[in-house]
Every structure is written in C-alpha cells, then in structure tokens.
Amino acid sequence: MKHVRTTALLAAAFLLSACGSEPGQATPAAPSETPAAPASATESSTAAAAPAGNVTKPGTELKVGERAVVPFKYGTTKSGTIAITVTAIEKGENADLAKYGDKAKGITPFYLRATVENVDGADLSYASVSLRALGADGRSTGVIITGSTDGCKSGTAGKDFTAPGAKFETCTLQGAREGAEVAAATFDKGDGYDKSPVVWKS
C-alpha cells in the first residue's frame, strides 16, 4: 500500500546499503494517522470504479494462495494484464538484516513471496512487481525498508515475458517493529487500486 509520511522523510539518517551495491533503506516511521484497513470487495465497488474486463475489483480481499488479475503498467510504454498470486508471507530474523548495520536494530523482516503471470500476452518483458505489508491492525507497519536479503530477492520478468501464461517468481522485502506482525500483503498500483488495494491475508 502506498503510504506517504512526512515523518518517514525525516528518517534520512537510516539510508543504508543493502546486499552488494544495491541501495537499501530501513526506517522506523510514525504510524499513519488514519486507518488503512482494506475494504471488502462489496464496499470497494462504491469507493473505486472497477477496471474494465474480467479483473479483480479494487478493494478485494483474498487469502494467501489466491490469484488476483489486475491491469498493469510498467514504465511509460508498457501495459497489459497480469495475475498476482501471493504464495507466502514469511517472518525472517533481525539477523537477516545484518548488512543493513545497526540502523536495522529493532526491525523484523517479512518476506512477501508471489508468482506473477502474463495474462493477455502484452510485452511486459523486464517488468517488476512490488507488494506492501499491513500489520495486524490493517495499517502500515510503520517501517520503510527497501533492498533485499539472501532469503528474499526481488524477481524481474525475463525478455520472454510476452506470452499468455509466462510467469516469474518475486519476493518483496518489508519490515515491522520488533514484536509486531505482518498480517497481509497488498497490491496498490494503478487506477482504483491506489486507494483500494487488493489484499491477501495470511
């Protein structure tokens, strides 16, 4: 879920270096002032118009392992329809963030694993998909973290991701404060989904 927080911007001191030369960031951020709990599929129909076609409506709630079909744009020239299946929400160990240094103290990593499928055969080669985490209260976890760990590498579509049925696996690294849990993953890109994401609950 896309969250913009003034307080998160003040955490520039937490800019870190992730695995290898990939830039990383791990920042405890103040909780959102307003709840970000997902709406049900029925509620979302009035909050955001569903995209045309046989796709999953904004605001739909799914279980981990279920498939969502969504319109997708990548860059300024590529667009099509993809299916996202969140396959796991895994809790890591703080030790997994060793390469982030002391700035990751008190942060628990969570791994949002997913399979991405090309539905309509559009040329989406080299595209990537990211997800967001929600805590047990339906809000952002209050932690911004980017990059990867040895156990969670972000996947990218290959050059042949241009045919219906083509797939790739990916993992989005997210974080929560020590003692907190991640209870859901969200997709919040595109018209309607930015305000009413598709949500997968564990």
Disulfide bonds with the S-S distance in Angstrom:
Cys152-Cys171 1.97
